[in-house]
Amino acid sequence: MTVRPRMYHELAAWFHLITAPDDYAEEAAYYLQVMQNIIGHAPVSLLELGSGGGNNASHYKKLVPDVVLTDLSEEMLALSRTINPELPHLQGDMRTVRVGRQFEAVFVHDACSYLTTEQDIRQLAATAFEHCLPGGVAVFCPDHTAENLVYETDHGGHDGQGRALRYLEWTYPGPPGTYAFQVDYVYVLHEDGREPRMEYDHHVNGALPRDTWLRALADAGFEPGAVPLVHSEVPEGYSEVFTGWRPR
Ligand SMILES: C[S@@+](CC[C@H](N)C(=O)[O-])C[C@H]1O[C@@H](n2cnc3c(N)ncnc32)[C@H](O)[C@@H]1O
């Protein structure tokens, strides 16, 4: 099933009111620390696959001199350029993109939650390995694994300049026998001088077993690992970040 989330296409200009760049400072610092713990220093070059609105990048770019951002969606790249105008942005699928050079760090934040099969994860691991310098590190942050997925509802949103957004998010199972699960969103959009409007959106995400991640990373050539996600808004021990060190 191919799904084209409206959030990343015709509604992309609203994305920073769903999740605001300022809220990413703590997370971005943590991922840099994870990379530093593995390679012994902060990376000097970093490729992000699925960089979305560039929220994480807007923070880690202050400490990493050479950053390249990639995403499937041209609309999301355009949004990211508004807050990261100095960074190169390239369109590409994290499973197949080839940017023609290597980096000390490859970073895949929550965008890898859109991969739903073992084959997808293996393709991503191969892409990350190919772009990772020997001695470098890759970091992967799926929202869920098969072990910690729970179906729930959430809500949020932000006020902006002359407009505001609130959303309801509702996760529920996907087709039996798959790792896919479904996410419905309802957005309420306020724009000065207009009647509020409501939009529906449907996403399909994946929650792959932990072992599938670790095996895919090992088979790609990485020395795989996992560290707890440490974040003030995530319950301790709830989530893990997968890592791959590329041997020299
Ligand atoms: C939640 S957003 C990422 C936000 C990002 N973490 C940030 O800091 O702004 C998810 C992104 O994943 C991208 N995406 C989904 N599937 C992808 C794929 N196969 N390859 C590359 N990007 C993908 C979407 O286009 C979207 O921009």
Ligand as a Chemical Component Dictionary entry (heavy atoms), coordinates in Angstrom:
data_LIG
# 
_chem_comp.id                   LIG 
_chem_comp.type                 NON-POLYMER 
_chem_comp.pdbx_formal_charge   0 
_chem_comp.three_letter_code    LIG 
# 
loop_
_chem_comp_atom.comp_id 
_chem_comp_atom.atom_id 
_chem_comp_atom.alt_atom_id 
_chem_comp_atom.type_symbol 
_chem_comp_atom.charge 
_chem_comp_atom.model_Cartn_x 
_chem_comp_atom.model_Cartn_y 
_chem_comp_atom.model_Cartn_z 
_chem_comp_atom.pdbx_ordinal 
LIG C1  C1  C 0  8.318  13.405 10.758 1  
LIG S1  S1  S 1  9.146  13.946 9.333  2  
LIG C2  C2  C 0  10.835 14.069 9.843  3  
LIG C3  C3  C 0  11.087 15.283 10.667 4  
LIG C4  C4  C 0  12.542 15.412 11.038 5  
LIG N1  N1  N 0  12.916 14.458 12.059 6  
LIG C5  C5  C 0  12.903 16.814 11.464 7  
LIG O1  O1  O 0  13.840 16.950 12.280 8  
LIG O2  O2  O -1 12.298 17.784 10.972 9  
LIG C6  C6  C 0  9.208  12.477 8.373  10 
LIG C7  C7  C 0  9.875  12.678 7.028  11 
LIG O3  O3  O 0  10.177 11.392 6.482  12 
LIG C8  C8  C 0  10.182 11.552 5.098  13 
LIG N2  N2  N 0  10.193 10.204 4.510  14 
LIG C9  C9  C 0  9.265  9.241  4.601  15 
LIG N3  N3  N 0  9.667  8.135  3.944  16 
LIG C10 C10 C 0  10.898 8.429  3.434  17 
LIG C11 C11 C 0  11.831 7.700  2.642  18 
LIG N4  N4  N 0  11.582 6.445  2.243  19 
LIG N5  N5  N 0  12.993 8.303  2.306  20 
LIG C12 C12 C 0  13.258 9.581  2.695  21 
LIG N6  N6  N 0  12.409 10.312 3.443  22 
LIG C13 C13 C 0  11.240 9.741  3.799  23 
LIG C14 C14 C 0  8.943  12.366 4.827  24 
LIG O4  O4  O 0  8.963  12.966 3.541  25 
LIG C15 C15 C 0  9.022  13.365 5.966  26 
LIG O5  O5  O 0  9.664  14.551 5.574  27 
# 
loop_
_chem_comp_bond.comp_id 
_chem_comp_bond.atom_id_1 
_chem_comp_bond.atom_id_2 
_chem_comp_bond.value_order 
_chem_comp_bond.pdbx_ordinal 
LIG C1  S1  SING 1  
LIG S1  C2  SING 2  
LIG S1  C6  SING 3  
LIG C2  C3  SING 4  
LIG C3  C4  SING 5  
LIG C4  N1  SING 6  
LIG C4  C5  SING 7  
LIG C5  O1  DOUB 8  
LIG C5  O2  SING 9  
LIG C6  C7  SING 10 
LIG C7  O3  SING 11 
LIG C7  C15 SING 12 
LIG O3  C8  SING 13 
LIG C8  N2  SING 14 
LIG C8  C14 SING 15 
LIG N2  C9  SING 16 
LIG N2  C13 SING 17 
LIG C9  N3  DOUB 18 
LIG N3  C10 SING 19 
LIG C10 C11 SING 20 
LIG C10 C13 DOUB 21 
LIG C11 N4  SING 22 
LIG C11 N5  DOUB 23 
LIG N5  C12 SING 24 
LIG C12 N6  DOUB 25 
LIG N6  C13 SING 26 
LIG C14 O4  SING 27 
LIG C14 C15 SING 28 
LIG C15 O5  SING 29 
# 
